[in-house]
Amino acid sequence: MGPDEIHPWVLRELVDEVAKPLSIIFEKLWQSGEVPTDWKRGKITPIFKMGKKEDLGNYRPVSLTSVPSSIMEQTVSKFADDTKLCGVVDTLEGGDAIQRDLDRLERWACANCMKFNKAKCKVLHMGRCNPKHNYRLGREWIESSPEVKDLGVLVDEKFNIRWQGVLAAQKANCILGCIKRGVTSRLREVILPLYSTLVRLHLEYCIELWGPQYKKDMELLE
């Protein structure tokens, strides 16, 4: 148990009763940008691994924190791992507004003891008349890129997602080659399940977003 003395079993058994109150608490904390002090505390417990119990090096320290805190941390981590910030920038004020939002995100991350991987942060300038301002996250300038991957889908500055089909076809062909080299049988009942399980998912991933519109792209996938 963590410092709040609430056992995970209690929350698991009362999940239907506590889910709604916890979601309200999480929402209020998110809006305020603050976390209760007790949620930042941890109880360090030594866990024995192997060897002689007299040797302190055979113990692994484990930090037990509040269970609601851990749940919120996992939720926020998923958000922070795939955060997007966008806005219309056709004037200098628009660029300043985005910079203020970036500064707010950086303060929020610091206040919650989290850190953005700034090496993976990219700026995608979209539109013909985009002034392409420079932005920073904290003290580091964010590198601009002509294309980015969003949830596995490649998008460029012209919002052209045709290259996603090319990448999907390459990946599918690579897997088909592995099947051809590793499976001697060519029977339909053997190949079809392998294709459906290993290949088709790459061709259909987010197809609603990047589905081919031109004949040559359709032929490439076929």
N, C-alpha and C positions, 0 to 999 in steps of 0.2 A: 504493500500500500504506500501511497505517496504521503506528503505532509498533511493532506486534508483528511487522512484516515478513511477515505471512501474506497472500499474494495471494488475492483472491476466487476466482480460477480454481481454486486448490487445493481450497477447500471445495466448490466446485461439482462438481468431478470426483470428490471423495470423499464426496459427500453421504450415501450409504448407510452409510458407515463412521463418519462423525462425527456423524450426527443423534442417535443414542442417547446418546453421551457428552455432547454439548452440552445435551441435554434434562435430563440428570442435573445438570450444572453449573448450568443456569438454575434448576432446582428448589431446589438447595442455596442459591444466592444469594438466591432469593425468600424462603426460610424464614429466612435469617439477616438479611435486610434490608441486606446489604452488597454492594458492587461492587468488583472488583479495581482497584487504583490505575491500572494500565496501561490499563484500559478507559475511564478518565476523561480520558486524554490524547489529544491530537489533533495531527496534523502539518499545519500550514498550508501550502498550496501555491497560488501565484498562477496563475490560468488566464487566458490572453490572450483578450480578447473581439474587439475590432476597433480600427482606427485605428493610430496610431503606437506602436510597441513601446517607444519611449523614454518615453512618458507613462504614469506609474504609475496614473493614473485609468482606463486601458484594461484593467486587470487585475481579475479577480474572485477574492477569497480563498476557497478551499475547504478545509474542515477534513476531513482523512482520519483516521478513527478505526478502532479494531479492528473487523474484520468481525463476529466473534461478539457484540461489544458492540452493533453496529448492529442485528443480528438480534434481540437481547434487547430493545433499546429499542423496536423496532417492535412486538414482541409486547406489551410492557408498555404502550405508548401506546394500543393497541387496548383493553386492559383499563381503563386510566385514563379513556379517553374515554366509557366506559359502565359506570361503577362503581355498584354498588347496595349499600346497607347496610340491613339490616332486623333487627327483633327484637321480642319481645313486651314491651310496656310497660304493665303493669297495676299497677305499684308504682313508687315513687320510685327504687328500686334498678335497675329496668329502664331508666329514662331515663338513669341514671348510667352503666350499662353501654354504652349506645349512644354516649354522649359520649366514653367512654374509647376506644371503637373509632374514632370520628372523629379523636380526638387522635392515635391510632396511625397512621391513614392520612395525616394531615398530616405527621407526623414522617417517615414512609416517603417521601412525595413530596419533602420537603426534602432528605433524605439522598441521593435519586437524581436531584437537580437537575431535578425535574419540578414542575409547578404545576397544581392543579385550577382550572378556570374557575368560580369561586365564584358568579358571576352566574347560571350555569346550574344550580347545585345547588338542589334543592328538597326540602322535607320533605312527605311525604304521610301524614297521620294517618288510619289506618283503624280502624274499629270504633266502636260506639256509646259505649262507656265509656272511650275513649281520653283520657287526661289532657292530651294535646296539649302536651307539654313543648317548650321552645325549645332549639335546638341550635346550636352554632357550629362552624365549620371554621377552625381557626387563631384569629384575632382577630375574624373576621367572623361575624355571626349569619346562619344559613341561613333564607331566606324559606320559609314554608309555602304550600302550594298545594292547592286542592280537587281538582285533577286533574293528572296528568302523562302525558307520552308515553314509553312504554317500547318501544324498537325500532320506533317508528312506530305503535304501538297506544295509543290514548287510554284511560286508566284513571282513574276518580275514586275518592274516599275511601270510597265504598260498594261498590267493586269492580264498578261498573256500567260495562260496555263497550259499551252500546247506541249511544253517540254515535259510536263508531268506524264503525258501519254508515252513519250519516248523513254523516260526512265522506267515506267511500269513495264513496257515491252522488253527492255533490256533485262530487268530483274526476272521477268517471267521466262525469257529465253535461257537465262543462266540456270534457273531451276529445272527447266525442261532438259537441258544438257546433262545435269546431274542425274536426273531420272533415267535418261537414255543410257548413260554410262554405267549406272549402278543397278539397273533392273534389266535382266535379260529377256523376260517375257514381254510380248507385245499384245497379249490378249486384252480385249476391251475391258473385261471385268477386273483386270489388274491395273491398267493404265488410267482408266477413267476415275477411280477413287483417288489416285495419287494426284491427278490433275486438279480435281475438285478441291482437294485438301491443301495442296502446296502451291498451286499456280493461280487458280482462279481468284483467290482473295486479293492478290496483288493487282490484278486487272480491274477489279471491281471496287477497290478501296476509294471512297469518296467520289465515285463515278458521277454522282449527281452534280458535283461541282465542276469537274474538269472534263466531263464527257466529250468525246471528239465530235467536231462539227463539220470537218472536211473529209472528203472521200479518202485522201491519202493517209489521214490519221486513223481512220477506221480500218483501212487495209493493213496498216502497221500493227494494230492490235490483233486483227484476225490472223 
